[in-house]
């Protein structure tokens, strides 16, 4: 059940990304200075379905739904609720879904909060950001699908990696992801700036808050990760995590 719901939601995200790109391209050709309402609506549906897909996977972990391979390989029925939730992103497939969530979140927030800036610049940024979203969603669907099912359904899971069962490491990946994946929006904005000619101080002003936001989350993520590495692995752990 959750497998089908999750896959439908992910395919919906993919379809909405194509629709956003198509409508943004059409809107580039119009003379008016405001972005069409249909693009706002599509972006709202996109972020809604994206969050729902992540919550669907999380529900599978909370309910110990071992019909999902991802839950079977990364959870256990006796685990505390906190570590069941952490299991949602404590693996490759779940963390990739979190990655997609953050890409879509920044795409939506940029569209909503940068309304005072040049229309073509915003539309080009939206197009490039959704090209990135499509790439990662396709990779998730065909290589790292967290909603793949297993049959017969196991009675028990394999459990979460013991090294991940720590409060500091539980919040470390989401913080880092918001920081690093958040950088995608000013990558897309830079490309949008080149094509729209929206540069100089106006462009710098438009991405200032996004650069600060991603930088702050990166810093927090590295600090939390360093604290975990120190008391879990000692200075040797910090050295291993650093230069490599």
C-alpha positions in Angstrom: 0.0 0.0 0.0 2.6 2.6 1.1 4.8 1.4 -1.8 2.2 2.3 -4.4 1.3 5.6 -2.8 5.0 6.6 -2.6 5.7 5.7 -6.2 2.6 7.5 -7.4 3.7 10.6 -5.5 7.3 10.5 -6.9 6.0 10.2 -10.5 3.6 13.1 -9.8 6.6 15.2 -8.7 8.4 14.3 -12.0 5.3 15.2 -14.1 4.9 18.5 -12.2 8.5 19.4 -12.8 8.0 18.9 -16.6 4.8 21.0 -16.4 6.5 23.8 -14.5 9.3 23.9 -17.1 6.9 23.9 -20.0 4.7 26.7 -18.5 7.7 28.7 -17.5 9.0 28.5 -21.1 5.7 29.7 -22.4 5.5 32.5 -19.9 8.9 33.8 -21.0 7.3 34.7 -24.3 4.6 36.8 -22.8 4.9 40.6 -22.4 3.3 41.0 -18.9 5.7 41.4 -15.9 4.0 38.9 -13.6 4.5 35.2 -13.5 1.4 33.2 -14.4 -0.7 31.9 -11.6 -0.6 28.4 -13.1 3.1 28.2 -12.3 2.5 29.1 -8.6 -0.2 26.4 -8.5 2.0 23.8 -10.0 4.8 24.7 -7.7 2.5 24.4 -4.7 1.3 21.0 -5.8 4.9 20.0 -6.4 6.1 20.9 -2.9 3.0 19.3 -1.4 3.5 16.0 -3.2 7.2 16.0 -2.4 6.6 16.4 1.4 3.8 13.8 1.3 6.2 11.3 -0.4 8.7 11.8 2.5 6.0 11.5 5.1 4.8 8.3 3.4 8.3 6.8 3.8 8.5 8.0 7.4 5.1 6.4 8.1 6.5 3.2 6.8 9.4 3.4 9.3 7.1 4.4 12.2 4.7 1.5 11.6 7.6 -0.9 10.9 6.1 -1.7 7.4 8.6 -4.3 6.3 6.9 -4.7 2.9 9.2 -1.8 2.0 12.8 -3.0 1.4 14.1 0.3 2.7 12.3 -0.2 6.0 13.3 -3.8 6.2 17.0 -3.0 5.7 17.2 0.0 8.0 14.8 -0.5 10.9 13.7 -2.9 13.7 10.4 -3.3 15.5 12.0 -2.8 18.9 13.8 0.5 18.0 12.7 3.7 19.9 10.4 6.0 17.8 13.1 8.5 17.5 15.5 6.1 15.7 12.6 4.8 13.6 12.1 8.3 12.3 15.9 8.8 11.8 15.9 5.6 9.7 13.9 7.5 7.1 17.1 9.4 6.0 19.7 7.2 7.6 20.2 5.3 4.3 21.0 6.0 0.7 17.5 5.8 -0.7 15.8 7.8 2.1 18.5 10.5 2.1 18.1 10.9 -1.7 14.4 11.5 -1.2 15.3 14.1 1.4 17.7 15.6 -1.2 14.8 15.9 -3.7 12.6 17.5 -0.9 15.1 20.2 -0.3 15.6 20.9 -4.0 11.9 21.3 -4.4 11.6 23.4 -1.2 14.2 25.9 -2.4 12.6 26.1 -5.8 9.2 26.9 -4.3 10.6 29.4 -1.7 12.6 31.2 -4.4 9.5 31.6 -6.6 7.4 32.9 -3.6 9.9 35.2 -1.9 11.7 36.7 -4.9 8.5 38.2 -6.4 10.0 41.7 -6.6 12.8 40.6 -9.0 12.8 40.4 -12.8 10.2 38.0 -14.2 12.5 36.3 -16.8 15.3 35.9 -14.2 12.8 34.1 -11.9 11.5 31.9 -14.6 14.9 30.8 -15.9 15.9 30.1 -12.3 12.8 27.9 -11.9 13.5 26.1 -15.2 17.1 25.2 -14.2 16.1 24.2 -10.7 13.5 21.9 -12.1 15.9 20.4 -14.5 18.0 19.4 -11.5 14.9 18.1 -9.7 14.1 15.9 -12.8 17.6 14.5 -12.8 17.5 13.5 -9.2 14.0 12.1 -9.3 14.9 9.9 -12.3 17.9 8.7 -10.5 15.8 7.9 -7.4 13.1 6.1 -9.4 15.4 3.9 -11.5 18.4 3.4 -9.2 17.6 4.2 -5.6 13.8 3.9 -5.1 13.0 4.0 -1.4 9.5 2.6 -2.1 10.5 -0.7 -3.6 8.6 -3.6 -2.1 9.6 -7.0 -0.9 7.6 -10.3 -0.9 7.1 -12.3 1.2 7.0 -9.7 3.9 9.6 -10.3 6.6 8.4 -10.4 10.2 11.5 -8.4 11.4 13.9 -5.8 10.0 17.7 -5.8 10.0 17.9 -2.6 12.1 19.5 0.8 11.8 23.3 1.0 11.5 24.5 1.3 15.1 26.9 4.1 14.3 23.9 6.2 13.2 22.0 5.7 16.4 23.1 9.0 18.0 21.1 12.2 18.5 23.9 14.3 17.0 24.2 12.2 13.9 20.4 12.1 13.6 20.2 15.8 13.0 23.6 16.1 11.2 22.4 14.9 7.7 19.3 17.1 7.4 21.3 20.2 8.4 24.1 19.4 5.9 21.6 18.6 3.2 19.7 21.9 3.7 23.1 23.7 3.5 24.7 21.8 0.5 21.5 21.2 -1.5 20.4 24.7 -0.8 23.4 25.9 -2.9 21.5 24.6 -5.9 19.2 27.5 -5.9 21.9 30.1 -6.5 23.5 27.8 -9.1 20.2 27.9 -10.9 19.9 31.6 -10.3 23.4 32.3 -11.7 22.4 30.5 -14.9 19.1 32.4 -14.9 21.0 35.6 -14.5 23.2 34.9 -17.5 20.2 34.2 -19.8 18.0 37.1 -18.6 20.8 39.7 -18.2 19.7 40.3 -14.7 23.1 40.9 -13.1 25.1 43.2 -10.9 23.8 44.4 -7.6 20.2 43.3 -8.4 21.3 39.7 -8.9 23.6 39.8 -5.8 20.7 41.2 -3.7 18.3 38.4 -5.0 20.6 35.6 -3.8 22.1 37.1 -0.7 19.5 35.6 1.7 19.8 32.1 0.0 23.6 32.1 0.3 23.4 33.1 4.0 20.8 30.4 4.7 22.7 27.6 3.1 26.0 28.8 4.7 24.4 28.8 8.2 23.0 25.3 7.8 26.3 24.0 6.4 28.1 25.5 9.4 25.6 23.9 11.9 25.8 20.6 10.2 29.6 20.5 10.3 29.6 21.5 13.9 27.1 18.8 15.0 29.0 16.2 12.8 32.3 17.2 14.4 30.9 16.9 17.9 29.6 13.4 17.1 32.9 12.4 15.4 34.9 13.5 18.4 33.1 11.7 21.2 32.3 8.6 19.0 35.6 8.2 17.2 38.0 10.5 19.0 40.5 12.8 17.2 41.4 9.9 14.9 37.8 10.0 13.7 38.0 13.7 13.0 41.2 13.2 11.0 39.6 10.4 9.0 36.5 12.5 8.3 38.5 15.6 7.4 41.2 15.1 4.7 39.4 12.4 2.9 
